[in-house]
Amino acid sequence: MMRDAFSLAMQRSTGGTFPSGELLLSALEGFDIEDDGSAEWQYVVDLIVMISAALDGQDVSVCLQTALRSYLEGTFNVLANTLAGADGKPISNEAAMRRLGHDAEWRRTVDFVRAL
């Protein structure tokens, strides 16, 4: 299903002819998998959000904004969870943001998004 959705989203983004994505979009957004807290699970959710925008016929610039926002939020969440795991307790978003300001991976992510 993900492969079909991705192919259809790519066809739509390049202006090609394509069948209606409504059924595929409905199936993608209606998945029922329990959140196991893993980074992989979050990446799947982010990918669905990105593909859904294209299947929904959103403008390419809207799709790019959605993808970049999802990428930033996903990376932030993964890194914040890593910090919380290292601390052995939850941390606030504010504390994570302060600490990630000095994190090389977070800086690379932000620099990459800004470059686009």
Beta strands, then each sheet from edge to edge (+ up, - down):
end
